[in-house]
């Protein structure tokens, strides 16, 4: 999740007025995505037929904006589904894109059709849950078969071994992963590992290519398979992409006022908000009035969090703003010195866009060791051990008290920014390249 409508959209200097370019990297010659796209247009002697399960979200709404040559204004990052549409257009595919969300209706533009296909809701625990996930995977293969797809692209969470039927039907399988299998920096339990072994089998025998939303995702896939050399097909990292000018670097607040720490996202225990409150209490006792804390976003724990703030007597230095409109978020980001992503080991974070979007706005972040975005951000973040309120307090203390240290991390934001504008690393480009590689191999 990044800056946004509940904190999935908008930040400082947000401006959607620009010429929309494709997110597929255009290169000269026969190499890279351009060469792969050219080969894919004729690999079957007809347009490639692609079935995509795009996962939850307003996939159809984004498609309607895309078809008009516009970006979806609900997002700051270029949506992953938008990039899929760019990739499908680049290879002239005939495609059916389904969403596991609950929007109604069907939309077609050119050779791409988008519609909803809500996933099963029964079986919320135990054996029935696992049966449901197996059935869901098989249902995706059946949907792809009915469409007469050459390849199934799965962007939704499922029991990936359940996609084995695609191989029997001589269909290629590409998986785009947006979550880790276990929290970064931790080890799965023995019970969890036994369940994950089936997914390891899938990556050795079923999955022809993988796109991971972070380096941590790819590392975990390689480990599940028993090593990178045992993967059936390539596993590559795709980096979130942004339009230049949407996020603008602005100077931090002038000296003299409190050092402001901002949290943006869902207010849930697993996201570390109560740990951040503990850190706030520690620093207020140590240096009264020196640090101010702002929490933006909704969530199931918002009332419990507000109650905890009252119980700690922290209302004078902790603001809980709830869900904000975009213009309000813009103003709050401008007023912050640093953002915080203190996710706990209870949540298997796939990436976390907030520290990325903070860096693109010229603000460093304090992140827990669970947050995979740290691998992409270098010194634009201060990484601390997960589940450790004192470590969070120590990191904020150093940044608030040491202007040179703060400036070093702030300067690093500009150093890491270019990757998020580099279309060679986009999901669209990586998907075209992976598909090019998949269809250059013999069937099987």
PyMOL commands that set and color helices and strands:
alter all, ss='L'
color gray80, all
select helices_A, chain A and resi 32-40+59-67+80-90+126-146+160-168+190-205+215-225+228-230+269-271+273-286+302-311+326-334+354-360+374-380+389-401+403-421+423-425+427-438
alter helices_A, ss='H'
color red, helices_A
select strands_A, chain A and resi 49-53+94-99+106-109+112-116+151-154+172-177+209-212+235-237+259-264+291-296+318-322+338-341+364-368+381-384
alter strands_A, ss='S'
color yellow, strands_A
deselect
rebuild
show_as cartoon
